Amino acid sequence: MHFVGRAELAAAVSNAGGLGIITALTQKTPERLRAEISRCRTMTDKPIGVNLTFLPAVTPPDYPGFIQAIIDEQVTIVETAGNNPQQWLPALKAAGIRVIHKCTSVRHSLKAERIGCDAVSVDGFECGGHPGEDDVPNMILLPRAAEELKIPFVASGGMADGRSLVAALALGADGINMGTRFIATREAPVHDNVKRAIVAASELDTRLIMRPLRNTERVLRNGAVDRLLEKEKALGADLRFEDIFGEVAGVYPRVMEDGDLDAGAWSCGMVVGLIHDVPTCQELIDRTMAEAERIIRERLGRVIGERVSSSGT
């Protein structure tokens, strides 16, 4: 949700009954993150969260500064992603902050549980962004996580509506996390070209890039992605990040703010196949909950009723 998870969207999601999350690294500096959290608080009095992704870098972001900004602004929920967050947990936990770590496998989820995370977001192979390297979809990954974990977890990847919510609950999750679906909402602070592209795309329109680098990312197909994949094919095992720098570096402001859809590779889930409109966040969450309740009461209730009737005759 780089250059998407800003105050406008986080506030709208929280006001609608979800948990809106601000993306810390979009803000570049701890000072800008403080300002964004404060700005969000002028739009909602509901709880909000902050995503902090720990990435390997020659010059890493000011992670201590971001942690302190989150603590000082009295954020109560942090979603961590990327590298192991263990070294940052003591400060967050001492401040009473609950930590949800994003994981793409059961083994990583169990590690998050062992180091003291309060919950995990289990991301299946369908998800936009980084799906890990195991290629396990949520129909398998979620029940496996339910078999092993003692802490709560939410399902991420392929989540779009009430059907997704009921399915995730049936598979053992405690809720769902939606990324791509929220980009195609009225309040998402991105260019309309991005929203139109998501609505127009099908489930066949994403691609996996950077597999040879074991840094796999699911993105929406465009001209830049096609060029990148041709380089991967041509270079094979000799591929280096420098070879694809032009297709992946500095892409998000050009796509999300300027609407240049071919600027480079940008994260997008297979769930685009289930996205057909651009509602408000309130409309999206309301209809998701209504659809989920209808499925449980009517469709599933009818199945149970039929089985009870059959067993009683």
C-alpha positions in Angstrom: 0.0 0.0 0.0 3.0 2.3 -0.6 1.7 5.8 -1.5 -1.8 4.5 -0.8 -2.0 4.1 3.0 -2.4 7.8 3.8 -4.5 9.6 6.4 -7.6 9.9 4.1 -7.9 6.2 3.5 -7.0 5.1 7.0 -9.6 7.5 8.5 -12.3 6.4 6.0 -11.7 2.7 6.8 -11.7 3.2 10.5 -14.8 5.4 10.4 -16.5 2.6 8.4 -15.8 0.0 11.1 -12.5 -1.4 9.9 -9.0 -0.8 11.0 -7.4 1.9 8.8 -3.6 1.7 8.5 -1.1 4.4 7.6 2.0 3.3 5.7 5.0 4.7 7.6 7.6 4.5 4.9 5.5 6.5 2.5 6.1 9.4 4.8 9.9 9.2 4.4 10.8 10.6 7.8 9.5 10.2 11.4 8.5 13.9 11.5 6.3 13.4 8.4 4.8 10.3 10.0 3.9 12.2 13.1 2.2 14.9 11.0 0.3 12.2 9.0 -0.9 10.5 12.2 -2.1 13.9 13.5 -3.8 14.7 10.2 -5.6 11.3 10.4 -6.8 12.1 13.9 -8.5 15.2 12.6 -10.6 12.9 10.4 -11.5 10.1 12.8 -11.7 9.4 16.5 -11.6 5.6 15.9 -8.5 3.5 16.3 -5.9 3.5 13.5 -2.8 1.5 12.9 0.6 2.1 11.3 2.4 -0.3 9.0 6.2 -0.4 9.4 8.0 -2.6 6.9 11.6 -3.6 7.7 13.6 -3.8 4.5 17.2 -4.5 3.8 18.9 -1.4 2.4 22.3 0.2 2.0 20.9 3.2 3.8 18.0 2.0 5.9 15.2 4.3 7.0 15.3 5.9 10.4 13.6 2.9 12.1 14.3 4.1 15.7 12.8 7.4 14.8 9.7 5.8 13.2 9.2 3.6 16.3 9.5 6.7 18.6 7.0 8.6 16.5 4.5 5.8 16.7 4.9 5.6 20.5 4.7 9.4 20.9 1.6 9.7 18.8 0.0 7.0 21.0 -0.8 4.6 18.2 -2.1 1.4 19.7 -1.7 -1.1 16.8 1.3 -1.6 14.5 1.5 -3.9 11.5 5.0 -5.0 10.9 6.2 -6.6 7.7 9.4 -7.7 5.9 12.3 -8.6 8.2 12.0 -10.1 11.7 10.6 -7.3 14.0 12.0 -8.9 17.2 14.5 -6.1 18.0 11.7 -3.5 17.9 9.2 -5.4 20.0 10.4 -4.4 23.5 9.9 -0.7 22.8 6.5 -1.3 21.2 5.2 -3.7 23.9 6.5 -1.4 26.7 4.2 1.3 25.2 1.2 -1.0 25.2 1.2 -1.4 21.4 -0.2 -4.5 19.9 1.8 -5.9 17.0 0.5 -7.8 14.0 3.2 -9.3 11.8 2.7 -10.1 8.2 3.7 -13.7 7.3 3.6 -15.8 4.1 4.1 -19.2 5.7 3.2 -21.2 8.8 6.8 -21.4 9.9 7.2 -17.6 9.9 3.8 -17.2 11.6 5.0 -19.5 14.4 8.2 -17.5 14.7 6.2 -14.3 15.1 4.2 -16.0 17.8 7.3 -17.2 19.6 8.9 -13.7 19.6 5.8 -12.1 21.1 3.7 -10.7 18.3 0.0 -10.4 19.3 -1.4 -11.6 16.0 -0.3 -12.3 12.4 -1.6 -11.5 9.0 -1.3 -14.7 7.0 -0.6 -13.7 3.3 -1.4 -16.4 0.7 0.2 -16.7 -2.7 -2.7 -14.7 -4.2 -1.7 -11.5 -2.4 -0.4 -8.4 -4.0 3.1 -7.4 -3.1 5.4 -10.1 -1.7 3.8 -13.5 -1.4 7.0 -15.3 -0.2 8.6 -18.2 -2.0 6.5 -21.2 -1.0 3.6 -20.5 -3.4 0.9 -21.8 -1.0 -2.6 -20.4 -1.6 -4.9 -19.5 1.1 -7.2 -22.5 0.8 -4.3 -24.5 2.2 -2.3 -21.9 4.1 -5.1 -20.6 6.3 -6.3 -24.0 7.7 -2.6 -24.9 8.3 -2.1 -21.7 10.2 -5.3 -22.5 12.2 -3.9 -25.9 13.1 -0.6 -24.5 14.4 -1.2 -21.0 15.8 -2.4 -20.0 19.3 -2.5 -16.3 18.6 -5.2 -14.7 16.4 -4.6 -14.2 12.7 -6.3 -12.5 9.7 -6.3 -13.7 6.1 -4.7 -11.6 3.4 -4.7 -12.2 -0.3 -7.8 -12.6 -2.4 -10.0 -10.8 0.1 -12.7 -8.6 -1.5 -16.2 -9.1 -0.1 -18.5 -11.0 2.2 -17.7 -14.3 0.4 -14.0 -13.8 1.3 -14.9 -13.0 4.9 -17.0 -16.1 5.4 -14.5 -18.3 3.6 -11.6 -17.0 5.7 -13.6 -17.5 9.0 -14.5 -21.0 7.9 -10.8 -21.8 7.2 -9.9 -20.6 10.7 -8.9 -16.9 10.4 -10.3 -14.3 12.8 -10.8 -11.7 10.1 -9.6 -10.4 6.8 -7.1 -7.9 5.5 -7.8 -6.1 2.3 -5.2 -4.2 0.3 -5.9 -4.0 -3.4 -9.7 -3.8 -2.8 -9.2 -0.6 -0.8 -7.1 1.0 -3.5 -10.3 1.0 -5.6 -12.4 3.1 -3.2 -13.5 6.7 -3.5 -11.3 7.8 -0.6 -8.1 6.1 -1.7 -5.7 9.0 -2.4 -4.5 7.7 -5.8 -4.9 8.7 -9.4 -8.2 7.7 -11.0 -6.1 5.8 -13.7 -5.1 3.4 -11.0 -8.6 2.7 -9.8 -9.8 2.3 -13.4 -7.0 -0.2 -14.2 -7.9 -2.3 -11.1 -11.6 -2.4 -12.1 -10.7 -3.2 -15.7 -8.3 -6.0 -14.8 -9.1 -9.7 -14.5 -7.6 -12.4 -12.3 -5.3 -13.2 -15.2 -3.7 -9.8 -15.3 -1.1 -10.0 -12.5 2.5 -11.3 -12.9 5.2 -12.5 -10.6 8.5 -10.6 -10.8 12.0 -10.9 -9.2 11.6 -14.6 -8.7 15.3 -15.2 -9.7 16.3 -12.9 -6.9 14.0 -14.7 -4.4 12.3 -11.4 -3.7 9.0 -12.3 -5.5 6.4 -9.6 -6.0 3.0 -9.9 -7.5 2.2 -6.8 -9.7 -0.3 -5.7 -12.3 0.9 -6.5 -15.8 2.0 -3.5 -17.9 4.7 -2.6 -20.5 7.4 -2.1 -17.9 6.6 -5.5 -16.3 6.8 -7.2 -19.7 10.2 -5.7 -20.2 11.3 -6.7 -16.8 10.2 -10.3 -17.4 12.1 -10.4 -20.7 15.3 -9.3 -18.8 14.7 -12.1 -16.3 14.3 -14.6 -19.0 17.4 -13.4 -20.9 19.7 -13.1 -17.9 18.5 -16.1 -16.0 20.7 -16.9 -13.0 22.9 -13.9 -13.8 20.1 -11.4 -13.1 21.0 -8.7 -10.6 18.8 -6.0 -9.1 20.7 -3.4 -11.0 19.4 -4.9 -14.2 15.8 -4.1 -13.4 16.4 -0.9 -11.4 14.6 1.2 -14.0 11.4 -0.9 -13.8 11.1 -1.0 -10.0 12.9 2.0 -8.4 10.9 5.2 -7.7 7.8 3.8 -9.3 5.0 4.4 -6.8 4.8 8.2 -6.8 4.7 8.2 -10.6 1.9 5.6 -10.6 -0.2 6.5 -7.6 0.1 10.2 -7.8 0.7 11.0 -11.5 -1.3 8.1 -12.9 1.5 6.8 -15.2 0.5 3.2 -15.1 3.5 2.1 -17.2 6.1 3.8 -15.1 7.1 0.5 -13.6 6.0 -2.5 -11.6 3.4 -1.9 -8.9 1.9 -4.3 -6.4 -1.5 -5.7 -7.1 -3.3 -8.9 -6.0 -5.1 -11.5 -8.1 -8.2 -10.2 -6.3 -8.6 -7.6 -9.1 -10.7 -10.3 -10.8 -13.3 -9.7 -8.1 -13.2 -5.9 -8.1 -15.9 -4.3 -10.4 -16.5 -0.8 -8.9 -15.2 2.0 -6.9 -17.4 2.4 -3.8 -16.8 4.5 -0.7 -15.1 2.6 2.2 -18.4 2.8 4.1 -20.3 1.2 1.2 -17.6 -1.5 0.8 -17.5 -2.5 4.5 -21.3 -2.3 4.9 -22.0 -4.6 2.0 -19.2 -6.9 2.9 -20.7 -7.4 6.3 -24.3 -7.7 4.9 -23.2 -10.2 2.3 -21.4 -12.3 4.9 -24.4 -12.3 7.2 -26.7 -13.3 4.3 -24.4 -16.2 3.3 -24.2 -17.5 6.9 -27.9 -17.1 7.6 -29.4 -18.1 4.3 -27.1 -20.2 2.2 -25.2 -22.0 5.0 -28.3 -22.0 7.3 -30.3 -23.7 4.5 -27.6 -26.3 4.1 -27.6 -27.0 7.8 -31.4 -27.1 7.9 -31.5 -29.5 5.0 -29.1 -31.8 6.7 -31.0 -31.7 10.0 -34.2 -32.4 8.2 -32.7 -35.3 6.3 -31.1 -36.9 9.4 -34.5 -36.6 11.3 -36.5 -38.5 8.7 
